[in-house]
Amino acid sequence: MDREFTIALVGNPNCGKTSLFNVLTGSRQHVGNWPGVTVERKEGFVKYNQKNIKVIDLPGTYSFSASSEDEVIAVNYILKEKPDVVVNVIDSGNIERNLYLTLQLLEMNSRILLALNMTDEAEKRHIFIDRKKLSEVLSVPVVSTVATKNSGVQELVSTAIQIEEKTKPFRLDYGQAVNELLVRLANVLVVEGACEEETSHLLAVKLLEDDGYAQEVVRLRQHTTVKELVTDARKQIKEEFGFEAEIYLADQRYQFINKIIRQCVRKEIPQAGDMTEKIDRIVTNKWLGIPFFFFVMFLLYQITMGFGNEFLGGYVESAFALLGGYVSGLMAYSPPLIKSFVTDAIIGGVGSVLVFVPLMLTMYFLISFLEDSGYMARAAYVMDRLMNAVGLHGKTAVAMIVGSGCNVAGIMSTRTLDTKKDRMIGILISPFISCSARLPVYALFAGVFFKDKKVGIFPASGLVFFSLYLLGIVVAVIVGKILSKTVFKQEKSYFIMELPPYRIPTLKSLLIHMWEKTESFVKKAGTIVFGMVVVIWVLSVFPMGVEPGSAASILGRIGALIAPVLSPAGFGTWEAAVALIVGVVAKEAIVATFGMVYATGADTLTTILSQYFTALSAYAFMVMTLLYSPCAATFAIIRKETNSVKWALFSVGYSLAIGWGTAVLVYQAGKLLGL
């Protein structure tokens, strides 16, 4: 059997790499019409003509400056793992920008295949590419593809496996003087043993650009001769051309790209104005952009709460109520402990979480629509202004928006930030963003205390959802500002984001994304939440002889120790204390804990809560849930991304203080106002 053949997919963000990866491997990796979807390399497999092929989807990157984590992942893989073929996926509608990465790939001396993706969209925009001419100019094979329609994919694979020899060494003409400097530097690198000959030219170019990654690869500090030569070469370029070396080299690349465009691309002027531009005049407007974004999120939570939770969720809630009553009747003569475990722990605990599945399905369907349509990229763009206003990096907005689905994903998306300081701030403020795991808590309390109330024409329950989302952003921004002025003082950095064209999402894509995200919620309910419910149930029935789920149980005693601390926030009961403790593991488990400790089915949980909470204390509890301690999964990813247990513990400690303090402030201020 043939050895495994490796294809690496690399390209700019939003060029369609992940769509192509999904088509090739049959995978269902998330595909979004906005940059930053792929934040780490993904692997898949395909078999073609008895040949085993491994396909690697690398993070999207605009260049190989290796200044951010996603760029480092891509560069490391290509240089060190040496895939058989590197498929450079290009957005045909933005070929001029995409070719900048192509030139850097060609200088890597790898086997290159260009995939002109989304050619259908380019032609709709009256952009036509002569792929044969492009292949001649760059001396690499070129294939046209439309990944979303599975067009050209078979040709891409067959062409890739037919590339038997490496792409002819590519040497961009930087001008005679600079070319001679690069040759001299590349030779010295090889002689000094700083790198292999096949990567010497690329590393010579990157060293002239003062690239930190290249300096680490060649161990520049250990090679005095190389270091002196680089310093002299950069000085010579500055004196001769009047620019820093990195600016001069970039300018030469763009001049070459302009020649390619003139030879290979034909652009026709459309008769009517571009629809994307017309829409963007509103949604990215300096004054309207941010209000429009918050209005969109407001509508999203109104629909999620009204249709997903109150309408669809009502049917599921009734189904679990019937199930609880039916099972209770069947187990009338069963041992009390077994009956309690089934009815209170499984149906009352886990069931109280699963009733919110319709809410999740609705919210993720709407979010997927916003992502696939291209609006979420605009949301990040307009939020950049807000981020800059408070001294934060614009890409922090991307992490905050991604984090509204899951804080873990939001933290992982900070890999696209260029500096360690920016990444640290993004990581530490991401847990304040209201994620899907908190929604069942909001839905439970909003359904009990705000369902029948209105603010103007809008249901108060939807406004509660939106206010908590907004509060999370406000707290994250304030904390980020404080961190940037104290712990992480830094220079101003800049935000560049591609705004993709608007697209009409396919129903299949929306349904897949909706279920993929909701599936993780269901799995968590059946694993982590179930495990926590079992532990809580055991603690609630021991020691033997006490009334199950009472203050005299082990669980009640643990909660009673913490309850006094929570009293200033309006929910100083042992049940609330225990629920918050369990929520440190998984926020969804808070609802399951209430469902079990009150020993009630989903039909009466919403009724019994009104005996322990008021509307004000319920809102304070939701605020606490929003802001206090990241969950176990988020703690683990903070530990991984910062490579430090101390920072992970710091995130727990300071968020606990902020969560408690804000909840107390809300409750006490509300009492003063007579609420």
Secondary structure as UniProt FT lines:
FT   STRAND          5..11
FT   TURN            13..14
FT   HELIX           17..25
FT   TURN            35..36
FT   STRAND          42..48
FT   TURN            49..50
FT   STRAND          51..57
FT   HELIX           69..76
FT   HELIX           77..81
FT   STRAND          85..91
FT   HELIX           92..94
FT   HELIX           95..106
FT   TURN            107..109
FT   STRAND          112..117
FT   HELIX           119..124
FT   TURN            125..126
FT   STRAND          127..129
FT   HELIX           131..138
FT   STRAND          142..144
FT   HELIX           147..149
FT   HELIX           153..162
FT   HELIX           176..191
FT   TURN            192..193
FT   HELIX           197..208
FT   TURN            209..210
FT   HELIX           212..217
FT   TURN            218..219
FT   HELIX           220..222
FT   HELIX           224..241
FT   HELIX           245..264
FT   STRAND          265..267
FT   HELIX           275..283
FT   TURN            286..288
FT   HELIX           289..303
FT   HELIX           304..312
FT   HELIX           313..330
FT   TURN            331..333
FT   HELIX           336..340
FT   HELIX           341..350
FT   HELIX           351..354
FT   TURN            355..356
FT   HELIX           357..373
FT   HELIX           375..389
FT   TURN            390..391
FT   TURN            394..395
FT   HELIX           396..403
FT   TURN            404..405
FT   HELIX           407..412
FT   HELIX           413..416
FT   HELIX           420..429
FT   HELIX           430..432
FT   HELIX           436..438
FT   HELIX           439..449
FT   TURN            451..452
FT   STRAND          454..455
FT   TURN            456..457
FT   STRAND          458..459
FT   HELIX           460..485
FT   TURN            486..488
FT   HELIX           507..526
FT   HELIX           528..541
FT   TURN            544..545
FT   TURN            548..549
FT   TURN            551..552
FT   HELIX           554..566
FT   HELIX           567..569
FT   HELIX           574..583
FT   TURN            584..585
FT   TURN            587..588
FT   HELIX           589..597
FT   TURN            598..599
FT   HELIX           602..608
FT   HELIX           609..611
FT   HELIX           615..627
FT   HELIX           632..642
FT   HELIX           645..672
FT   TURN            673..674
//
